[in-house]
Amino acid sequence: FGAGFMLALAHDFRAARLDRGYLCANEVLIGMGVHIPPLRLFECKMSKPAFQETVLSGRRWDGKAGVQAGFLHAAVPEAELLPWALETAKKQVKLGAARDLNGWMKQQVFGRK
């Protein structure tokens, strides 16, 4: 759960299968704390209520709930996942030409609270 969830949150766009799978940080359920770097990643990429539910209760998020909470961009059937990812990537290719600007914008969006 946790490592895959953190890996997903480290990306700019996120999708999940609609029919199966969960995103979860289950440390609290097994008596562990979440280390500071992943805690900041969750905090940066999630709304306050979703962040709290994730780290304080170990909520398991399915794709639909992740979209509703705002940290997933899409939840689609398995057959549509790769086409969604390719189409999303295609739209981002043109931004690669302004790499420095794109990096600066990401710092403004994600680097400040």
N, C-alpha and C positions, 0 to 999 in steps of 0.2 A: 504493500500500500504506500507507505511513506516515501520511499525513494522514488517510485514512479510518479507520485503526486508532485514531489519537489521538481523532478525533471520536467514534468509537464508545465508547471508554473514558471520555470526558467525560460520558456519559449514565449514568443510574442502572441501567437494564436494557438488556441487549444480546442480540440474536439474530442468527443467520446462516442463510443458506440451507444446507441439508444437501447439496445436489447440486453446488454449485460455489462458487468464490470462496475467497480466502485473506485472512488478516490478517497483516501482516508489517511489521517495521521493518527495512528492508534496508540501513540506513546502513553497517553494518560490512562488508557484502558489496561495497560500492562505495568503501570507503576513507574513509568519513566518520564522525564522532562524532555521537552523539545529543545535542542541546542539553539543558541542565539542566531546563527546564520539562517537556518531554515525557518526559524520563527519570524525573522525579518522578511524573508521571501513570502511567506504566507500573508503577513501583514500588508506587504506592498501590493500584492496581486489580488487581494480579496477585500470585500466590504467588511466593515467592523463586525456586524452580526455573523457573517460567514466565518470570519477569522476566529471569533470567539467559539462558535460551535465546533469548528475544526480542532482547535488546540485544547479547549477546556472540556469538551465532551466526547471527542474522538468520533464525531459524526461520519458516517459513511455516505458519501455523496454519489448518487447515480448521475448519469449524463443529463437527464432532464432537470434535476434539482441544481446541478452545477451551472446550467445555462440560466435558470431562474435566479440563482444567487449572483450571477454575473462574472464568474471566473472561468467559465467555459464559453466559447463562442458558438459552439454547435454541438448538438447531439443528433447523430444520424444513424440509420441502419448500416450494418457492416458493409454492405455492397456500395454504399455512398461515401464511406470514410476516405478512401484514397482519392476519388475524384474531388471531394471537398478540399482535401489537403493540397492537391495539385493546383486547383483553381485559386485557392488562397495564396499559395506560393507565387503563382504567375502574376498576381496583382501586386506583389511586393518586389518583384524583380527590378522594376524601374527605379525603385528607391535606392538600390545599390549604388547608383551613380553618385549620389550625394551621401556617401557613407559617413563622413564626419558630421554633417548636419543631422542625419538620422540618429547617430549615436548621441549627439547633444540633446536632441528631442527626447530620446528615451531616458536620459539622465534627468531631464526636467519632469517627465511624467512619473518615473519610477524611483528616482533618487531622492525625492523630497517628500516629506510628510507634513 
